[in-house]
Amino acid sequence: MDDRQVLSGIIFVNRDGLCQRNAPKDHGPYKTLYNRWTR
């Protein structure tokens, strides 16, 4: 997974107040977003 896509997904989730499961698929799998956020 490209780091830029994942970072964009994390920012999208935090900005809109969503959970990782509701992030668009173009940001990568929700589990990847969650794991990178917790690190």
Secondary structure, DSSP 8 states (H G I E B T S, - for coil): --HHHHHHHHHHHHHHT--GGGS-GGG--HHHHHHHHH-
